[in-house]
Amino acid sequence: MASHRPSSMSLASSSLQHHIPREKLESITDLSTLPLSSITDDTIVTILRERFMTDHIYTALSSNALIALNPHKYVQSNSDVVCQRYIDEYRDTTLYETPGKERLPPHVFQLASNAYYHMKRTGQDQCIIFTCVFYILFDDER
């Protein structure tokens, strides 16, 4: 069963109208970068859905929070080559000291790296909490 996916989505908020083209939704890697006036439940769910449908299963909420959606299949973002890129990013200590330096897209390795770097820099203990919400979708509901 094919789903109807319009080419854009209008995000209504108070007196502002935000129009985000559908192809731009998957490029939103960090929800904290959205204007506060456009953040609604529908906005978040739509962005997560579009990213999920294009196998972008990780979306940042900030530098210390991450949403990971389990696709129940292999995705390229978990390949050995991609994981090695995150290891290389972790080893690049200038990344944290250079404002505006390009970072890799959100990933669970990046979250762990941020926590470890913060612990080493500040001496403060860090904690990463994983929670799970499980839904069963049948093939005809996707």
ABEGO torsion letter per residue (X at the ends): XBBBBBABBBBBBEABBBBBBAAAAAABABAAABBAAABBAAAAAAAAAAAAAAGBABBBABAABBBBBBAGBBBAAABAAAAAAAAAAAABAAAAABBGBBBBBBBAAAAAAAAAAAAAAAGBBBBBBBBBBBBBBBAAAX
